[in-house]
Amino acid sequence: MAPALSKFATRRTLAGAVAVSTLIWILRNRSRRRTQRIKNQWPTDNDIQYVIKEEKPKSPKAQVNAVFFRKLYHLLKIGIPGALSPEFGFVVLVAISLVGRTLCDLWLIKKGTLIETSIVNMDGPLFKKQLMKLFAIVPMIAIVNNILKYGLSEMKLRLRTNITRNLLDHYLKGYTYYKMNNLDTRIANPDQLLTTDVDKFCDSCTDLYSNIAKPLLDIGIYVYRLTSTLGGQTPFLILSYLVVAGTFLTHLRKPIGTMTVKEQRLEGEYRHINSRLIVNSEEIAFYGGNNREKLTLLTSFHKLVTHLRKFLEFRVLMGVVDNFVAKYFATVVGFYAVSIPFFQKNHPLLSGTPDHRFKSYYTYGRMLVKLAEAIGRLVLAGRELTRLAGFTARVTEIKKVLDDLNAGKYERTMISDYKENTIGHPGGGKIVPRDNIIRFDNVPLVTPNGDMLIKALSFEVKSGMNVLVCGPNGCGKSSMFRILGELWPTWAGTITKPPRGKLFYIPQRPYMTLGTLRDQIIYPHTKEEMKRRGNANDDDLKKFLELVQLTHLLERESHANSERQGWDTVADWMDVLSGGEKQRIAMARLFYHKPQFAILDECTSAVSVDVEDSMYRYCRQENITLFTVSHRRSLWKHHEYYLHMDGRGSYEFKPIEQDTIEFGS
């Protein structure tokens, strides 16, 4: 009867497997046809192209090799500064918790054997005694398990905190954040790397620590206990299987690291395109470009989904192999290994009663099951190790780029090969700090792409010499200011200029920070810095608002916010203020900082002529020397010199005479 039932169960299992496989095949084909229909409605790559290309020539390779372990070591040195750091303390806490959890497992095996033996032997007093012991110890086991969870979670938070702070220190050092987004083309979406990728790296790292340390500890303890009782043949067989299966699966999992890198990059591209839509929503709305942006978003999303589907199919295939090799076939090996002592003649376990043999088989069999489970988890941990290699490559990539940018190196696709010309190279020029003077001495105006605007620019401006900069679009006005502000590298020549804090720049669309109304005027200072410097107070700030005719703004916010009066009002100032109000706030910001030189790049285009006139007179009164980019004829009277660029590589720097005509574009 039993063989017949077994045969029936086997047939039913096979029939179920065939039915499930058929259903999966049908659903997969239907999904493919539906995907193809959707794909036909979506734009092709030839129709829609964007800057972030699908393939990068220098994408980081992600494999579990010596390079990966070296990169992982450098990142862990940042996350865990030293043996006396709190982070290392949590590593030790997790290790102690893992030891405690394994000891708890051994104790539960022993107690479970005694309880089930008392039930089989109908020994009521022994059953009650062992059950009460189990009831008394279970709360301690629960505490150990949750201490382990707490230690892992806190370790992840500390790793993420330290790595994020380190990356942000480099990212926001000087103008590195600007250079990464505007000069270097290696990373298109640093926000994805600094947020999601760092979080996933830390998550994967802590999970891997637990998934490797616990099985290794279990294997060590169980191998010792089993070897001392059953001999070395059984544990040796299981450990040999671990080595063979682990090597085999690690070789099969190699593509996971590269696929993880591509997944994160495509996620970053999709997120980047969505964020661009939010930032530029007004311009897109004016153009009516919603359908065009929809096509771009769908193209990016299609690339992401296509890759995710391929990755899913690969993971499912690997899951089948993993389950077979690391779980089910490992169970077969485990059963064979545990049977070896019981089929050997004259083995110590064979002495004694059948009850003794059953108890020994039950106890050591459970240990072997735990050992097999530990080996299976260790083999499967290789999958997480390969995925960690992908995250490690991503985080290491941004760290390397940040180190290069802070060292003055950047990589960019050039329009022309600058190595063939005699102008110089990025960073080849000199910057000499000196107060009250700006001097360009044979400085070429070259874009980061290598496009030459002016071969050699030379002029000198001392404090008190206001200069009007004019010329057609693309002639080099903004490029000169970016080089002057050290945003772009100097290729050759010498620039003499005041230190960074004494040179101020106001663009046509000023930036409004998150914070209070006071913060908008004193930016980038904080309220504490303003008090510490002692160069202004709230009364002075009110005077600056009067100069730009914005006192009504302070009164309006004081009236509307009874709890947080006036200066301490917090709002989204980019939306609250109009274009003209933002430009006047920027001028009040200039009055607060009182730099030696100020660059005004069309920053009064939305301001009335009378307000503009009073602001320029105050700048002269405060000895703020101005570089003004503007097409307004009314501003010529506030300047003594003009710098005209014709857009064809020539320029002219001359005093403004009474009969000087306006230079147009």
Secondary structure, 3 states (H helix, E strand, C coil): CHHHHHHHHHHHHHHHHHHHHHHHHHHHHHHHHHHHHHHHHCCCCCCCCCCCCCCCCCCCCCCCCHHHHHHHHHHHHHHCCCCCCHHHHHHHHHHHHHHHHHHHHHHHHHHHHHHHHHHHCCCHHHHHHHHHHHHHHHHHHHHHHHHHHHHHHHHHHHHHHHHHHHHHHHHCCCCHHHHHHHCCCCCCCHHHHHHHHHHHHHHHHHHHHHHHHHHHHHHHHHHHHHHHHHCCHHHHHHHHHHHHHHHHHHHHCHHHHHHHHHHHHHHHHHHHHHHHHHHCHHHHHHHCCHHHHHHHHHHHHHHHHHHHHHHHHHHHHHHHHHHHHHHHHHHHHHHHHHHCHHHCCCCHHHCCCHHHHHHHHHHHHHHHHHHHHHHHHHHHHHHHHHHHHHHHHHHHHHHHHHHHHHCCCCCCCCCCCHHHCCCCCCCCCEEEECCCEEEEEEEEEECCCCCEEEEEEEEEEECCCCEEEECCCCCCHHHHHHHHCCCCCCCCCEEEECCHHHEEEECCCCCCCCEEHHHHHHCCCCHHHHHHHCCCCHHHHHHHHHHCCCHHHHHHHHHHCCCCCHHHCEECHHHHCCHHHHHHHHHHHHHHHCCCEEEEECCCCCCCHHHHHHHHHHHHHCCCEEEEECCCHHHHHHCCEEEEECCCCCEEEEECCCCCCCCCC
